[in-house]
Amino acid sequence: MLHTRTTAEQRRRALRERLATGRLLTVPGAFNPLSARLIQDLGFEAAYLSGAVLAADLGLPDIGLTTATEVADRARQTTRATDLPVLVDADTGFGEPMNAARTVQLMEDAGVAGLHLEDQVNPKRCGHLDGKTVTPRAEMVRRIRAAVDARRDPDFLLMARTDARAVEGLAAAIDRARAYVDAGADAVFPEALADEAEFAAFREAVDVPLLANMTEFGKGPLLDARTLQDLGYDIALYPVTLLRLAMGAAEDGLRTLAAEGTQSALLPRMQTRSRLYELLGYQEYSAFDSAVFDFTLPPGT
């Protein structure tokens, strides 16, 4: 009610402890604070803020147009709405190593549990599109070291993402990942691996928590949770799934409304008013102030 019940420090420790169990952590991407609350309500243990989703929400392509403060603002809104640890996509750190350092502190202040920085050259692009360019390995190492130096909470998770697989090949991506771990990265996000064998090779070579990006319509296979667990991965990420579902439903609904002149046929597909109010915690607000929730909803709404 009004705020979460846990502190940012508690959520960061919870994420660290969860990763230490060796069990796969399934992490859906939230497209707004309300969807983060839904993720929590349905029993997931962490949520994610995707840079691609935030850019799309602002009507922008995912090419590095969003700013660190825009991402931090959305992160702050989200961490106010959920007690889950939230992992944030911090793109390239929004500039030089010094910018990456500032980004870490902005995200710490926003209450998130961790972030990942990637080794693309700015302006970046979606990790599953062709034409990416990666920064020299030494430059990314400086970026990570700056982030490590700037971190104030040792439980804040610093993850390195490498996009080198599509540009330099698998062996180079593994070499980069090892260098990033040596520079202080707590975990690694290998982007756009081609098949199950490559996931296995990465796990064999890198001895820190690994994230598997199960984004739809990408270059890699959609491996199920059991397979990822067997491969030894620690996080299964579904960054854009909820946004794609929501926008697909919204588009279908608008087409129906335009064609039929009424939304009546869509009612069975809608979240009811009562479910929305339950998710928003109206009754908890009522316990705080009885004047807030002093009405009765009609049946079926």
Residue pairs with C-beta under 8 A, 6 or more apart in sequence:
1 281
1 284
1 285
1 287
1 288
2 285
2 288
3 80
4 79
4 80
4 81
4 82
4 83
5 83
6 14
6 83
8 79
8 108
8 111
8 112
8 113
8 153
9 153
9 155
11 79
11 83
11 84
11 85
11 86
11 111
11 113
12 85
12 113
12 114
12 153
12 155
12 156
12 157
13 155
14 85
14 113
15 46
15 85
15 87
15 113
15 114
15 155
15 157
16 155
16 157
18 25
18 45
18 46
18 85
19 25
19 157
19 187
19 209
19 234
19 235
22 234
23 229
24 225
24 228
24 229
24 233
24 234
24 235
24 236
25 45
25 46
25 234
25 235
25 236
26 44
26 45
26 225
26 236
26 238
27 44
27 45
27 46
27 47
27 48
27 87
27 235
27 236
27 237
27 238
28 39
28 44
28 47
28 48
28 238
28 241
28 242
29 47
29 48
29 49
29 50
29 53
29 237
29 238
29 239
29 240
29 241
29 242
29 243
30 36
30 39
30 47
30 48
30 49
30 78
30 82
30 86
30 242
31 53
31 57
31 242
31 243
31 246
32 57
32 77
32 78
33 77
33 78
33 80
33 81
33 82
34 81
34 279
34 280
35 242
35 246
36 47
36 78
36 81
36 82
36 84
36 86
37 81
37 82
37 279
37 280
38 279
39 47
39 82
39 84
39 242
40 47
40 82
40 83
40 84
41 279
44 84
45 84
45 85
46 84
46 85
46 86
46 87
46 113
47 78
47 82
47 84
47 85
47 86
47 87
48 86
48 87
48 88
48 89
48 237
48 238
48 239
49 71
49 74
49 75
49 78
49 86
49 87
49 88
49 89
49 112
50 89
50 239
50 240
50 243
51 62
51 66
51 71
51 89
51 90
51 91
52 62
52 89
52 126
52 239
52 240
53 239
53 240
53 243
54 66
54 70
54 71
54 74
54 89
55 61
55 62
55 63
55 65
55 66
56 62
56 243
57 243
58 66
58 70
60 66
62 124
62 125
62 126
63 123
63 124
63 125
64 91
64 92
64 122
64 123
64 124
64 125
65 123
66 91
67 94
68 90
68 94
68 99
68 102
68 103
68 106
69 106
71 88
71 89
71 90
71 91
71 107
72 106
72 107
72 109
72 110
73 110
75 86
75 88
75 107
75 110
75 111
75 112
76 109
76 110
76 111
78 86
79 86
79 110
79 111
79 112
80 111
85 112
85 113
85 114
86 111
86 112
86 113
87 112
87 113
87 114
87 115
87 116
87 157
87 159
88 107
88 110
88 112
88 114
88 115
88 116
89 115
89 116
89 239
90 100
90 103
90 104
90 107
90 115
90 116
90 117
91 117
91 118
91 120
91 122
91 124
92 100
92 117
92 118
92 119
92 120
92 121
92 122
92 124
92 135
92 143
93 99
93 100
93 101
93 103
93 117
93 143
93 146
93 147
94 100
94 103
94 122
95 122
97 142
97 143
97 145
97 146
97 147
98 146
100 117
100 143
100 144
100 146
100 147
100 150
101 146
101 147
101 149
101 150
102 150
103 115
103 117
103 147
104 115
104 147
104 150
104 151
104 156
104 158
105 150
105 152
107 115
107 156
108 151
108 152
108 153
108 156
113 155
113 156
113 157
114 156
114 157
114 158
114 159
114 186
114 187
115 157
115 158
115 159
116 158
116 159
116 160
116 161
116 187
116 189
116 211
117 140
117 143
117 144
117 147
117 158
117 159
117 160
117 161
118 124
118 127
118 160
118 161
118 162
118 163
118 189
118 191
119 134
119 135
119 137
119 139
119 140
119 143
119 160
119 161
119 162
119 163
119 164
119 176
119 180
120 127
120 132
120 133
120 134
120 135
120 163
121 133
121 134
121 135
124 132
125 131
125 132
127 161
127 163
127 166
127 191
127 192
127 213
127 218
128 191
128 192
128 215
128 217
128 218
128 219
128 220
130 166
132 163
132 166
132 167
133 167
134 140
134 162
134 163
134 164
134 167
134 168
135 143
137 175
137 176
137 179
140 160
140 162
140 176
140 179
140 180
141 179
141 180
141 182
141 183
144 158
144 160
144 180
144 183
144 184
144 185
145 183
145 184
147 158
147 184
148 158
148 183
148 184
148 185
151 158
157 186
157 187
158 184
158 185
158 186
158 187
159 185
159 186
159 187
159 188
159 189
159 211
160 177
160 180
160 181
160 183
160 185
160 187
160 188
160 189
161 188
161 189
161 190
161 191
162 173
162 176
162 177
162 180
162 188
162 189
162 190
162 191
163 191
163 192
164 172
164 173
164 176
165 173
165 190
165 191
165 192
165 193
165 194
165 198
166 191
166 192
166 219
168 176
170 193
170 194
170 198
170 201
170 202
173 190
173 202
174 201
174 202
174 205
174 206
177 188
177 190
177 202
177 205
177 206
178 205
178 206
180 188
181 188
181 206
181 207
181 208
185 208
186 208
186 209
187 208
187 209
187 210
187 211
187 234
187 235
188 202
188 206
188 208
188 209
188 210
188 211
189 210
189 211
189 213
189 237
190 202
190 210
190 211
191 213
192 213
192 218
192 219
192 220
193 199
193 202
193 212
193 220
194 219
194 220
195 220
195 221
196 221
196 223
196 227
196 231
199 212
199 223
199 228
199 231
199 233
200 231
202 210
203 210
203 231
203 232
203 233
209 234
209 235
210 232
210 233
210 234
210 235
211 233
211 234
211 235
211 236
211 237
212 223
212 228
212 231
212 233
212 235
212 236
212 237
213 220
213 237
213 239
214 222
214 223
214 228
214 236
214 237
214 238
215 237
215 238
215 239
215 240
215 241
216 222
216 240
216 241
216 244
223 231
225 236
228 236
249 269
253 263
253 266
253 269
256 263
256 265
256 266
257 263
257 266
272 300
272 301
273 297
273 301
274 297
274 301
277 297
282 292
282 293
283 293
285 292
285 293
286 292
286 293
286 294
